[in-house]
Amino acid sequence: MFLTILAAKAESAGREVIAVDPRNTSRQCPECGHTAKENRPTQEEFHCVSCGHTAHADTVGATNVLRAGLVRRDVAPA
């Protein structure tokens, strides 16, 4: 129900909703791709144990969700 309403609102605003799998989006490093629960030492912190990249966990999650959506959009048939 929520996604239906969201999609209708987005369409009326000239936007598109692309559903993506949210699993591990805040545990996967946007720099090297390494995924591990150890990358999230706290709720707010992200520190990749592989490459050392650090950022706010919400920023990492948002970046990964955006990238996943763009990939889905680019491979979807027109």
mmCIF file of the N, C-alpha and C atoms, coordinates in Angstrom:
data_MODEL
# 
_entry.id   MODEL 
# 
loop_
_atom_site.group_PDB 
_atom_site.id 
_atom_site.type_symbol 
_atom_site.label_atom_id 
_atom_site.label_alt_id 
_atom_site.label_comp_id 
_atom_site.label_asym_id 
_atom_site.label_entity_id 
_atom_site.label_seq_id 
_atom_site.pdbx_PDB_ins_code 
_atom_site.Cartn_x 
_atom_site.Cartn_y 
_atom_site.Cartn_z 
_atom_site.occupancy 
_atom_site.B_iso_or_equiv 
_atom_site.pdbx_formal_charge 
_atom_site.auth_seq_id 
_atom_site.auth_comp_id 
_atom_site.auth_asym_id 
_atom_site.auth_atom_id 
_atom_site.pdbx_PDB_model_num 
ATOM 1   N N  . MET A 1 1  ? 0.814  -1.185 0.000   1.00 0.00 ? 1  MET A N  1 
ATOM 2   C CA . MET A 1 1  ? 0.000  0.000  0.000   1.00 0.00 ? 1  MET A CA 1 
ATOM 3   C C  . MET A 1 1  ? 0.864  1.259  0.000   1.00 0.00 ? 1  MET A C  1 
ATOM 4   N N  . PHE A 1 2  ? 1.866  1.301  0.882   1.00 0.00 ? 2  PHE A N  1 
ATOM 5   C CA . PHE A 1 2  ? 2.736  2.474  0.952   1.00 0.00 ? 2  PHE A CA 1 
ATOM 6   C C  . PHE A 1 2  ? 3.436  2.711  -0.377  1.00 0.00 ? 2  PHE A C  1 
ATOM 7   N N  . LEU A 1 3  ? 4.008  1.653  -0.979  1.00 0.00 ? 3  LEU A N  1 
ATOM 8   C CA . LEU A 1 3  ? 4.731  1.817  -2.237  1.00 0.00 ? 3  LEU A CA 1 
ATOM 9   C C  . LEU A 1 3  ? 3.815  2.275  -3.360  1.00 0.00 ? 3  LEU A C  1 
ATOM 10  N N  . THR A 1 4  ? 2.566  1.842  -3.347  1.00 0.00 ? 4  THR A N  1 
ATOM 11  C CA . THR A 1 4  ? 1.607  2.267  -4.359  1.00 0.00 ? 4  THR A CA 1 
ATOM 12  C C  . THR A 1 4  ? 1.355  3.769  -4.256  1.00 0.00 ? 4  THR A C  1 
ATOM 13  N N  . ILE A 1 5  ? 1.141  4.242  -3.034  1.00 0.00 ? 5  ILE A N  1 
ATOM 14  C CA . ILE A 1 5  ? 0.917  5.672  -2.807  1.00 0.00 ? 5  ILE A CA 1 
ATOM 15  C C  . ILE A 1 5  ? 2.175  6.462  -3.164  1.00 0.00 ? 5  ILE A C  1 
ATOM 16  N N  . LEU A 1 6  ? 3.315  5.963  -2.726  1.00 0.00 ? 6  LEU A N  1 
ATOM 17  C CA . LEU A 1 6  ? 4.578  6.636  -3.019  1.00 0.00 ? 6  LEU A CA 1 
ATOM 18  C C  . LEU A 1 6  ? 4.810  6.726  -4.523  1.00 0.00 ? 6  LEU A C  1 
ATOM 19  N N  . ALA A 1 7  ? 4.567  5.645  -5.248  1.00 0.00 ? 7  ALA A N  1 
ATOM 20  C CA . ALA A 1 7  ? 4.757  5.639  -6.701  1.00 0.00 ? 7  ALA A CA 1 
ATOM 21  C C  . ALA A 1 7  ? 3.821  6.635  -7.382  1.00 0.00 ? 7  ALA A C  1 
ATOM 22  N N  . ALA A 1 8  ? 2.577  6.719  -6.921  1.00 0.00 ? 8  ALA A N  1 
ATOM 23  C CA . ALA A 1 8  ? 1.625  7.666  -7.497  1.00 0.00 ? 8  ALA A CA 1 
ATOM 24  C C  . ALA A 1 8  ? 2.071  9.107  -7.240  1.00 0.00 ? 8  ALA A C  1 
ATOM 25  N N  . LYS A 1 9  ? 2.525  9.389  -6.034  1.00 0.00 ? 9  LYS A N  1 
ATOM 26  C CA . LYS A 1 9  ? 3.011  10.735 -5.700  1.00 0.00 ? 9  LYS A CA 1 
ATOM 27  C C  . LYS A 1 9  ? 4.245  11.085 -6.532  1.00 0.00 ? 9  LYS A C  1 
ATOM 28  N N  . ALA A 1 10 ? 5.147  10.117 -6.664  1.00 0.00 ? 10 ALA A N  1 
ATOM 29  C CA . ALA A 1 10 ? 6.361  10.342 -7.445  1.00 0.00 ? 10 ALA A CA 1 
ATOM 30  C C  . ALA A 1 10 ? 6.019  10.609 -8.904  1.00 0.00 ? 10 ALA A C  1 
ATOM 31  N N  . GLU A 1 11 ? 5.111  9.827  -9.455  1.00 0.00 ? 11 GLU A N  1 
ATOM 32  C CA . GLU A 1 11 ? 4.713  10.008 -10.855 1.00 0.00 ? 11 GLU A CA 1 
ATOM 33  C C  . GLU A 1 11 ? 4.102  11.391 -11.078 1.00 0.00 ? 11 GLU A C  1 
ATOM 34  N N  . SER A 1 12 ? 3.264  11.825 -10.141 1.00 0.00 ? 12 SER A N  1 
ATOM 35  C CA . SER A 1 12 ? 2.637  13.145 -10.294 1.00 0.00 ? 12 SER A CA 1 
ATOM 36  C C  . SER A 1 12 ? 3.667  14.270 -10.203 1.00 0.00 ? 12 SER A C  1 
ATOM 37  N N  . ALA A 1 13 ? 4.807  13.986 -9.593  1.00 0.00 ? 13 ALA A N  1 
ATOM 38  C CA . ALA A 1 13 ? 5.880  14.978 -9.492  1.00 0.00 ? 13 ALA A CA 1 
ATOM 39  C C  . ALA A 1 13 ? 6.944  14.779 -10.575 1.00 0.00 ? 13 ALA A C  1 
ATOM 40  N N  . GLY A 1 14 ? 6.683  13.837 -11.500 1.00 0.00 ? 14 GLY A N  1 
ATOM 41  C CA . GLY A 1 14 ? 7.646  13.582 -12.563 1.00 0.00 ? 14 GLY A CA 1 
ATOM 42  C C  . GLY A 1 14 ? 8.856  12.799 -12.103 1.00 0.00 ? 14 GLY A C  1 
ATOM 43  N N  . ARG A 1 15 ? 8.685  12.026 -11.056 1.00 0.00 ? 15 ARG A N  1 
ATOM 44  C CA . ARG A 1 15 ? 9.772  11.216 -10.490 1.00 0.00 ? 15 ARG A CA 1 
ATOM 45  C C  . ARG A 1 15 ? 9.470  9.738  -10.641 1.00 0.00 ? 15 ARG A C  1 
ATOM 46  N N  . GLU A 1 16 ? 10.438 8.920  -10.319 1.00 0.00 ? 16 GLU A N  1 
ATOM 47  C CA . GLU A 1 16 ? 10.313 7.474  -10.452 1.00 0.00 ? 16 GLU A CA 1 
ATOM 48  C C  . GLU A 1 16 ? 10.727 6.800  -9.150  1.00 0.00 ? 16 GLU A C  1 
ATOM 49  N N  . VAL A 1 17 ? 9.989  5.772  -8.761  1.00 0.00 ? 17 VAL A N  1 
ATOM 50  C CA . VAL A 1 17 ? 10.345 4.978  -7.593  1.00 0.00 ? 17 VAL A CA 1 
ATOM 51  C C  . VAL A 1 17 ? 10.900 3.647  -8.085  1.00 0.00 ? 17 VAL A C  1 
ATOM 52  N N  . ILE A 1 18 ? 12.065 3.295  -7.594  1.00 0.00 ? 18 ILE A N  1 
ATOM 53  C CA . ILE A 1 18 ? 12.688 2.019  -7.949  1.00 0.00 ? 18 ILE A CA 1 
ATOM 54  C C  . ILE A 1 18 ? 12.970 1.282  -6.651  1.00 0.00 ? 18 ILE A C  1 
ATOM 55  N N  . ALA A 1 19 ? 12.300 0.158  -6.445  1.00 0.00 ? 19 ALA A N  1 
ATOM 56  C CA . ALA A 1 19 ? 12.508 -0.625 -5.227  1.00 0.00 ? 19 ALA A CA 1 
ATOM 57  C C  . ALA A 1 19 ? 13.819 -1.400 -5.335  1.00 0.00 ? 19 ALA A C  1 
ATOM 58  N N  . VAL A 1 20 ? 14.606 -1.362 -4.270  1.00 0.00 ? 20 VAL A N  1 
ATOM 59  C CA . VAL A 1 20 ? 15.865 -2.111 -4.221  1.00 0.00 ? 20 VAL A CA 1 
ATOM 60  C C  . VAL A 1 20 ? 15.914 -2.928 -2.937  1.00 0.00 ? 20 VAL A C  1 
ATOM 61  N N  . ASP A 1 21 ? 16.722 -3.960 -2.948  1.00 0.00 ? 21 ASP A N  1 
ATOM 62  C CA . ASP A 1 21 ? 16.908 -4.803 -1.773  1.00 0.00 ? 21 ASP A CA 1 
ATOM 63  C C  . ASP A 1 21 ? 17.790 -4.046 -0.777  1.00 0.00 ? 21 ASP A C  1 
ATOM 64  N N  . PRO A 1 22 ? 17.281 -3.735 0.416   1.00 0.00 ? 22 PRO A N  1 
ATOM 65  C CA . PRO A 1 22 ? 18.053 -2.935 1.360   1.00 0.00 ? 22 PRO A CA 1 
ATOM 66  C C  . PRO A 1 22 ? 19.085 -3.733 2.168   1.00 0.00 ? 22 PRO A C  1 
ATOM 67  N N  . ARG A 1 23 ? 19.087 -5.058 2.021   1.00 0.00 ? 23 ARG A N  1 
ATOM 68  C CA . ARG A 1 23 ? 20.006 -5.868 2.836   1.00 0.00 ? 23 ARG A CA 1 
ATOM 69  C C  . ARG A 1 23 ? 21.459 -5.455 2.630   1.00 0.00 ? 23 ARG A C  1 
ATOM 70  N N  . ASN A 1 24 ? 22.148 -5.258 3.728   1.00 0.00 ? 24 ASN A N  1 
ATOM 71  C CA . ASN A 1 24 ? 23.581 -4.943 3.784   1.00 0.00 ? 24 ASN A CA 1 
ATOM 72  C C  . ASN A 1 24 ? 23.967 -3.601 3.170   1.00 0.00 ? 24 ASN A C  1 
ATOM 73  N N  . THR A 1 25 ? 23.006 -2.741 2.869   1.00 0.00 ? 25 THR A N  1 
ATOM 74  C CA . THR A 1 25 ? 23.368 -1.470 2.251   1.00 0.00 ? 25 THR A CA 1 
ATOM 75  C C  . THR A 1 25 ? 24.187 -0.571 3.171   1.00 0.00 ? 25 THR A C  1 
ATOM 76  N N  . SER A 1 26 ? 24.056 -0.741 4.478   1.00 0.00 ? 26 SER A N  1 
ATOM 77  C CA . SER A 1 26 ? 24.879 0.063  5.380   1.00 0.00 ? 26 SER A CA 1 
ATOM 78  C C  . SER A 1 26 ? 26.052 -0.735 5.948   1.00 0.00 ? 26 SER A C  1 
ATOM 79  N N  . ARG A 1 27 ? 26.258 -1.927 5.408   1.00 0.00 ? 27 ARG A N  1 
ATOM 80  C CA . ARG A 1 27 ? 27.418 -2.740 5.802   1.00 0.00 ? 27 ARG A CA 1 
ATOM 81  C C  . ARG A 1 27 ? 28.406 -2.922 4.652   1.00 0.00 ? 27 ARG A C  1 
ATOM 82  N N  . GLN A 1 28 ? 27.991 -2.537 3.438   1.00 0.00 ? 28 GLN A N  1 
ATOM 83  C CA . GLN A 1 28 ? 28.853 -2.693 2.266   1.00 0.00 ? 28 GLN A CA 1 
ATOM 84  C C  . GLN A 1 28 ? 29.615 -1.402 2.003   1.00 0.00 ? 28 GLN A C  1 
ATOM 85  N N  . CYS A 1 29 ? 30.908 -1.527 1.824   1.00 0.00 ? 29 CYS A N  1 
ATOM 86  C CA . CYS A 1 29 ? 31.743 -0.358 1.574   1.00 0.00 ? 29 CYS A CA 1 
ATOM 87  C C  . CYS A 1 29 ? 31.478 0.183  0.169   1.00 0.00 ? 29 CYS A C  1 
ATOM 88  N N  . PRO A 1 30 ? 31.149 1.482  0.060   1.00 0.00 ? 30 PRO A N  1 
ATOM 89  C CA . PRO A 1 30 ? 30.919 2.054  -1.258  1.00 0.00 ? 30 PRO A CA 1 
ATOM 90  C C  . PRO A 1 30 ? 32.209 2.266  -2.054  1.00 0.00 ? 30 PRO A C  1 
ATOM 91  N N  . GLU A 1 31 ? 33.339 2.149  -1.394  1.00 0.00 ? 31 GLU A N  1 
ATOM 92  C CA . GLU A 1 31 ? 34.627 2.312  -2.069  1.00 0.00 ? 31 GLU A CA 1 
ATOM 93  C C  . GLU A 1 31 ? 35.169 1.000  -2.638  1.00 0.00 ? 31 GLU A C  1 
ATOM 94  N N  . CYS A 1 32 ? 35.174 -0.066 -1.824  1.00 0.00 ? 32 CYS A N  1 
ATOM 95  C CA . CYS A 1 32 ? 35.788 -1.321 -2.281  1.00 0.00 ? 32 CYS A CA 1 
ATOM 96  C C  . CYS A 1 32 ? 34.791 -2.471 -2.430  1.00 0.00 ? 32 CYS A C  1 
ATOM 97  N N  . GLY A 1 33 ? 33.573 -2.304 -1.905  1.00 0.00 ? 33 GLY A N  1 
ATOM 98  C CA . GLY A 1 33 ? 32.554 -3.340 -2.042  1.00 0.00 ? 33 GLY A CA 1 
ATOM 99  C C  . GLY A 1 33 ? 32.561 -4.398 -0.959  1.00 0.00 ? 33 GLY A C  1 
ATOM 100 N N  . HIS A 1 34 ? 33.509 -4.320 -0.034  1.00 0.00 ? 34 HIS A N  1 
ATOM 101 C CA . HIS A 1 34 ? 33.580 -5.320 1.044   1.00 0.00 ? 34 HIS A CA 1 
ATOM 102 C C  . HIS A 1 34 ? 32.370 -5.194 1.964   1.00 0.00 ? 34 HIS A C  1 
ATOM 103 N N  . THR A 1 35 ? 31.728 -6.334 2.244   1.00 0.00 ? 35 THR A N  1 
ATOM 104 C CA . THR A 1 35 ? 30.560 -6.350 3.119   1.00 0.00 ? 35 THR A CA 1 
ATOM 105 C C  . THR A 1 35 ? 30.860 -7.179 4.363   1.00 0.00 ? 35 THR A C  1 
ATOM 106 N N  . ALA A 1 36 ? 30.674 -6.569 5.533   1.00 0.00 ? 36 ALA A N  1 
ATOM 107 C CA . ALA A 1 36 ? 30.881 -7.270 6.795   1.00 0.00 ? 36 ALA A CA 1 
ATOM 108 C C  . ALA A 1 36 ? 30.170 -6.511 7.905   1.00 0.00 ? 36 ALA A C  1 
ATOM 109 N N  . LYS A 1 37 ? 29.636 -7.256 8.879   1.00 0.00 ? 37 LYS A N  1 
ATOM 110 C CA . LYS A 1 37 ? 28.989 -6.584 10.000  1.00 0.00 ? 37 LYS A CA 1 
ATOM 111 C C  . LYS A 1 37 ? 30.007 -5.783 10.805  1.00 0.00 ? 37 LYS A C  1 
ATOM 112 N N  . GLU A 1 38 ? 31.268 -6.163 10.749  1.00 0.00 ? 38 GLU A N  1 
ATOM 113 C CA . GLU A 1 38 ? 32.324 -5.435 11.462  1.00 0.00 ? 38 GLU A CA 1 
ATOM 114 C C  . GLU A 1 38 ? 32.552 -4.035 10.880  1.00 0.00 ? 38 GLU A C  1 
ATOM 115 N N  . ASN A 1 39 ? 32.058 -3.788 9.660   1.00 0.00 ? 39 ASN A N  1 
ATOM 116 C CA . ASN A 1 39 ? 32.177 -2.454 9.070   1.00 0.00 ? 39 ASN A CA 1 
ATOM 117 C C  . ASN A 1 39 ? 31.343 -1.425 9.823   1.00 0.00 ? 39 ASN A C  1 
ATOM 118 N N  . ARG A 1 40 ? 30.405 -1.890 10.654  1.00 0.00 ? 40 ARG A N  1 
ATOM 119 C CA . ARG A 1 40 ? 29.529 -0.991 11.435  1.00 0.00 ? 40 ARG A CA 1 
ATOM 120 C C  . ARG A 1 40 ? 29.851 -1.140 12.921  1.00 0.00 ? 40 ARG A C  1 
ATOM 121 N N  . PRO A 1 41 ? 30.899 -0.508 13.406  1.00 0.00 ? 41 PRO A N  1 
ATOM 122 C CA . PRO A 1 41 ? 31.247 -0.655 14.822  1.00 0.00 ? 41 PRO A CA 1 
ATOM 123 C C  . PRO A 1 41 ? 30.195 -0.068 15.761  1.00 0.00 ? 41 PRO A C  1 
ATOM 124 N N  . THR A 1 42 ? 29.459 0.952  15.299  1.00 0.00 ? 42 THR A N  1 
ATOM 125 C CA . THR A 1 42 ? 28.365 1.523  16.079  1.00 0.00 ? 42 THR A CA 1 
ATOM 126 C C  . THR A 1 42 ? 27.208 1.802  15.127  1.00 0.00 ? 42 THR A C  1 
ATOM 127 N N  . GLN A 1 43 ? 26.077 2.239  15.676  1.00 0.00 ? 43 GLN A N  1 
ATOM 128 C CA . GLN A 1 43 ? 24.892 2.549  14.865  1.00 0.00 ? 43 GLN A CA 1 
ATOM 129 C C  . GLN A 1 43 ? 25.183 3.634  13.834  1.00 0.00 ? 43 GLN A C  1 
ATOM 130 N N  . GLU A 1 44 ? 26.000 4.615  14.204  1.00 0.00 ? 44 GLU A N  1 
ATOM 131 C CA . GLU A 1 44 ? 26.263 5.758  13.330  1.00 0.00 ? 44 GLU A CA 1 
ATOM 132 C C  . GLU A 1 44 ? 27.527 5.639  12.497  1.00 0.00 ? 44 GLU A C  1 
ATOM 133 N N  . GLU A 1 45 ? 28.480 4.855  12.961  1.00 0.00 ? 45 GLU A N  1 
ATOM 134 C CA . GLU A 1 45 ? 29.787 4.804  12.308  1.00 0.00 ? 45 GLU A CA 1 
ATOM 135 C C  . GLU A 1 45 ? 29.874 3.709  11.256  1.00 0.00 ? 45 GLU A C  1 
ATOM 136 N N  . PHE A 1 46 ? 30.620 4.015  10.185  1.00 0.00 ? 46 PHE A N  1 
ATOM 137 C CA . PHE A 1 46 ? 31.000 3.017  9.196   1.00 0.00 ? 46 PHE A CA 1 
ATOM 138 C C  . PHE A 1 46 ? 32.508 3.104  9.056   1.00 0.00 ? 46 PHE A C  1 
ATOM 139 N N  . HIS A 1 47 ? 33.169 1.972  9.186   1.00 0.00 ? 47 HIS A N  1 
ATOM 140 C CA . HIS A 1 47 ? 34.616 1.896  9.005   1.00 0.00 ? 47 HIS A CA 1 
ATOM 141 C C  . HIS A 1 47 ? 34.923 0.564  8.332   1.00 0.00 ? 47 HIS A C  1 
ATOM 142 N N  . CYS A 1 48 ? 35.304 0.603  7.051   1.00 0.00 ? 48 CYS A N  1 
ATOM 143 C CA . CYS A 1 48 ? 35.571 -0.628 6.305   1.00 0.00 ? 48 CYS A CA 1 
ATOM 144 C C  . CYS A 1 48 ? 36.819 -1.309 6.851   1.00 0.00 ? 48 CYS A C  1 
ATOM 145 N N  . VAL A 1 49 ? 36.664 -2.564 7.217   1.00 0.00 ? 49 VAL A N  1 
ATOM 146 C CA . VAL A 1 49 ? 37.800 -3.312 7.757   1.00 0.00 ? 49 VAL A CA 1 
ATOM 147 C C  . VAL A 1 49 ? 38.745 -3.759 6.647   1.00 0.00 ? 49 VAL A C  1 
ATOM 148 N N  . SER A 1 50 ? 38.324 -3.609 5.394   1.00 0.00 ? 50 SER A N  1 
ATOM 149 C CA . SER A 1 50 ? 39.165 -4.018 4.274   1.00 0.00 ? 50 SER A CA 1 
ATOM 150 C C  . SER A 1 50 ? 40.021 -2.865 3.744   1.00 0.00 ? 50 SER A C  1 
ATOM 151 N N  . CYS A 1 51 ? 39.367 -1.730 3.415   1.00 0.00 ? 51 CYS A N  1 
ATOM 152 C CA . CYS A 1 51 ? 40.120 -0.626 2.801   1.00 0.00 ? 51 CYS A CA 1 
ATOM 153 C C  . CYS A 1 51 ? 40.306 0.579  3.710   1.00 0.00 ? 51 CYS A C  1 
ATOM 154 N N  . GLY A 1 52 ? 39.591 0.623  4.856   1.00 0.00 ? 52 GLY A N  1 
ATOM 155 C CA . GLY A 1 52 ? 39.751 1.726  5.801   1.00 0.00 ? 52 GLY A CA 1 
ATOM 156 C C  . GLY A 1 52 ? 38.827 2.913  5.568   1.00 0.00 ? 52 GLY A C  1 
ATOM 157 N N  . HIS A 1 53 ? 37.962 2.848  4.557   1.00 0.00 ? 53 HIS A N  1 
ATOM 158 C CA . HIS A 1 53 ? 37.035 3.946  4.279   1.00 0.00 ? 53 HIS A CA 1 
ATOM 159 C C  . HIS A 1 53 ? 36.151 4.196  5.502   1.00 0.00 ? 53 HIS A C  1 
ATOM 160 N N  . THR A 1 54 ? 35.963 5.464  5.869   1.00 0.00 ? 54 THR A N  1 
ATOM 161 C CA . THR A 1 54 ? 35.094 5.822  6.984   1.00 0.00 ? 54 THR A CA 1 
ATOM 162 C C  . THR A 1 54 ? 34.070 6.852  6.533   1.00 0.00 ? 54 THR A C  1 
ATOM 163 N N  . ALA A 1 55 ? 32.873 6.742  7.110   1.00 0.00 ? 55 ALA A N  1 
ATOM 164 C CA . ALA A 1 55 ? 31.791 7.682  6.806   1.00 0.00 ? 55 ALA A CA 1 
ATOM 165 C C  . ALA A 1 55 ? 30.676 7.444  7.814   1.00 0.00 ? 55 ALA A C  1 
ATOM 166 N N  . HIS A 1 56 ? 29.658 8.296  7.759   1.00 0.00 ? 56 HIS A N  1 
ATOM 167 C CA . HIS A 1 56 ? 28.467 8.078  8.575   1.00 0.00 ? 56 HIS A CA 1 
ATOM 168 C C  . HIS A 1 56 ? 27.708 6.905  7.947   1.00 0.00 ? 56 HIS A C  1 
ATOM 169 N N  . ALA A 1 57 ? 27.216 6.000  8.764   1.00 0.00 ? 57 ALA A N  1 
ATOM 170 C CA . ALA A 1 57 ? 26.546 4.797  8.262   1.00 0.00 ? 57 ALA A CA 1 
ATOM 171 C C  . ALA A 1 57 ? 25.324 5.129  7.409   1.00 0.00 ? 57 ALA A C  1 
ATOM 172 N N  . ASP A 1 58 ? 24.601 6.186  7.736   1.00 0.00 ? 58 ASP A N  1 
ATOM 173 C CA . ASP A 1 58 ? 23.439 6.575  6.932   1.00 0.00 ? 58 ASP A CA 1 
ATOM 174 C C  . ASP A 1 58 ? 23.858 7.037  5.534   1.00 0.00 ? 58 ASP A C  1 
ATOM 175 N N  . THR A 1 59 ? 24.978 7.720  5.457   1.00 0.00 ? 59 THR A N  1 
ATOM 176 C CA . THR A 1 59 ? 25.490 8.170  4.158   1.00 0.00 ? 59 THR A CA 1 
ATOM 177 C C  . THR A 1 59 ? 25.901 6.973  3.308   1.00 0.00 ? 59 THR A C  1 
ATOM 178 N N  . VAL A 1 60 ? 26.558 6.013  3.936   1.00 0.00 ? 60 VAL A N  1 
ATOM 179 C CA . VAL A 1 60 ? 26.958 4.794  3.230   1.00 0.00 ? 60 VAL A CA 1 
ATOM 180 C C  . VAL A 1 60 ? 25.726 4.055  2.718   1.00 0.00 ? 60 VAL A C  1 
ATOM 181 N N  . GLY A 1 61 ? 24.733 3.885  3.572   1.00 0.00 ? 61 GLY A N  1 
ATOM 182 C CA . GLY A 1 61 ? 23.509 3.195  3.173   1.00 0.00 ? 61 GLY A CA 1 
ATOM 183 C C  . GLY A 1 61 ? 22.808 3.909  2.032   1.00 0.00 ? 61 GLY A C  1 
ATOM 184 N N  . ALA A 1 62 ? 22.681 5.234  2.124   1.00 0.00 ? 62 ALA A N  1 
ATOM 185 C CA . ALA A 1 62 ? 22.017 6.005  1.081   1.00 0.00 ? 62 ALA A CA 1 
ATOM 186 C C  . ALA A 1 62 ? 22.770 5.920  -0.244  1.00 0.00 ? 62 ALA A C  1 
ATOM 187 N N  . THR A 1 63 ? 24.082 5.973  -0.190  1.00 0.00 ? 63 THR A N  1 
ATOM 188 C CA . THR A 1 63 ? 24.898 5.853  -1.402  1.00 0.00 ? 63 THR A CA 1 
ATOM 189 C C  . THR A 1 63 ? 24.678 4.502  -2.065  1.00 0.00 ? 63 THR A C  1 
ATOM 190 N N  . ASN A 1 64 ? 24.683 3.446  -1.262  1.00 0.00 ? 64 ASN A N  1 
ATOM 191 C CA . ASN A 1 64 ? 24.510 2.103  -1.810  1.00 0.00 ? 64 ASN A CA 1 
ATOM 192 C C  . ASN A 1 64 ? 23.101 1.875  -2.357  1.00 0.00 ? 64 ASN A C  1 
ATOM 193 N N  . VAL A 1 65 ? 22.082 2.429  -1.700  1.00 0.00 ? 65 VAL A N  1 
ATOM 194 C CA . VAL A 1 65 ? 20.709 2.318  -2.206  1.00 0.00 ? 65 VAL A CA 1 
ATOM 195 C C  . VAL A 1 65 ? 20.591 3.072  -3.531  1.00 0.00 ? 65 VAL A C  1 
ATOM 196 N N  . LEU A 1 66 ? 21.155 4.273  -3.602  1.00 0.00 ? 66 LEU A N  1 
ATOM 197 C CA . LEU A 1 66 ? 21.119 5.047  -4.838  1.00 0.00 ? 66 LEU A CA 1 
ATOM 198 C C  . LEU A 1 66 ? 21.788 4.276  -5.977  1.00 0.00 ? 66 LEU A C  1 
ATOM 199 N N  . ARG A 1 67 ? 22.956 3.746  -5.732  1.00 0.00 ? 67 ARG A N  1 
ATOM 200 C CA . ARG A 1 67 ? 23.670 2.998  -6.778  1.00 0.00 ? 67 ARG A CA 1 
ATOM 201 C C  . ARG A 1 67 ? 22.870 1.783  -7.239  1.00 0.00 ? 67 ARG A C  1 
ATOM 202 N N  . ALA A 1 68 ? 22.270 1.069  -6.294  1.00 0.00 ? 68 ALA A N  1 
ATOM 203 C CA . ALA A 1 68 ? 21.463 -0.107 -6.652  1.00 0.00 ? 68 ALA A CA 1 
ATOM 204 C C  . ALA A 1 68 ? 20.263 0.307  -7.499  1.00 0.00 ? 68 ALA A C  1 
ATOM 205 N N  . GLY A 1 69 ? 19.638 1.421  -7.166  1.00 0.00 ? 69 GLY A N  1 
ATOM 206 C CA . GLY A 1 69 ? 18.509 1.919  -7.947  1.00 0.00 ? 69 GLY A CA 1 
ATOM 207 C C  . GLY A 1 69 ? 18.924 2.325  -9.348  1.00 0.00 ? 69 GLY A C  1 
ATOM 208 N N  . LEU A 1 70 ? 20.071 2.990  -9.472  1.00 0.00 ? 70 LEU A N  1 
ATOM 209 C CA . LEU A 1 70 ? 20.546 3.391  -10.780 1.00 0.00 ? 70 LEU A CA 1 
ATOM 210 C C  . LEU A 1 70 ? 20.883 2.186  -11.653 1.00 0.00 ? 70 LEU A C  1 
ATOM 211 N N  . VAL A 1 71 ? 21.442 1.164  -11.044 1.00 0.00 ? 71 VAL A N  1 
ATOM 212 C CA . VAL A 1 71 ? 21.742 -0.069 -11.791 1.00 0.00 ? 71 VAL A CA 1 
ATOM 213 C C  . VAL A 1 71 ? 20.446 -0.695 -12.292 1.00 0.00 ? 71 VAL A C  1 
ATOM 214 N N  . ARG A 1 72 ? 19.449 -0.797 -11.425 1.00 0.00 ? 72 ARG A N  1 
ATOM 215 C CA . ARG A 1 72 ? 18.153 -1.376 -11.823 1.00 0.00 ? 72 ARG A CA 1 
ATOM 216 C C  . ARG A 1 72 ? 17.505 -0.547 -12.918 1.00 0.00 ? 72 ARG A C  1 
ATOM 217 N N  . ARG A 1 73 ? 17.588 0.773  -12.817 1.00 0.00 ? 73 ARG A N  1 
ATOM 218 C CA . ARG A 1 73 ? 16.987 1.635  -13.834 1.00 0.00 ? 73 ARG A CA 1 
ATOM 219 C C  . ARG A 1 73 ? 17.676 1.453  -15.173 1.00 0.00 ? 73 ARG A C  1 
ATOM 220 N N  . ASP A 1 74 ? 19.008 1.373  -15.153 1.00 0.00 ? 74 ASP A N  1 
ATOM 221 C CA . ASP A 1 74 ? 19.777 1.274  -16.399 1.00 0.00 ? 74 ASP A CA 1 
ATOM 222 C C  . ASP A 1 74 ? 19.600 -0.067 -17.101 1.00 0.00 ? 74 ASP A C  1 
ATOM 223 N N  . VAL A 1 75 ? 19.283 -1.135 -16.357 1.00 0.00 ? 75 VAL A N  1 
ATOM 224 C CA . VAL A 1 75 ? 19.117 -2.447 -16.994 1.00 0.00 ? 75 VAL A CA 1 
ATOM 225 C C  . VAL A 1 75 ? 17.657 -2.780 -17.271 1.00 0.00 ? 75 VAL A C  1 
ATOM 226 N N  . ALA A 1 76 ? 16.726 -1.953 -16.791 1.00 0.00 ? 76 ALA A N  1 
ATOM 227 C CA . ALA A 1 76 ? 15.298 -2.214 -17.016 1.00 0.00 ? 76 ALA A CA 1 
ATOM 228 C C  . ALA A 1 76 ? 14.967 -1.916 -18.477 1.00 0.00 ? 76 ALA A C  1 
ATOM 229 N N  . PRO A 1 77 ? 14.121 -2.768 -19.072 1.00 0.00 ? 77 PRO A N  1 
ATOM 230 C CA . PRO A 1 77 ? 13.720 -2.511 -20.461 1.00 0.00 ? 77 PRO A CA 1 
ATOM 231 C C  . PRO A 1 77 ? 12.903 -1.220 -20.557 1.00 0.00 ? 77 PRO A C  1 
ATOM 232 N N  . ALA A 1 78 ? 13.140 -0.475 -21.596 1.00 0.00 ? 78 ALA A N  1 
ATOM 233 C CA . ALA A 1 78 ? 12.460 0.826  -21.770 1.00 0.00 ? 78 ALA A CA 1 
ATOM 234 C C  . ALA A 1 78 ? 11.031 0.669  -22.238 1.00 0.00 ? 78 ALA A C  1 
# 
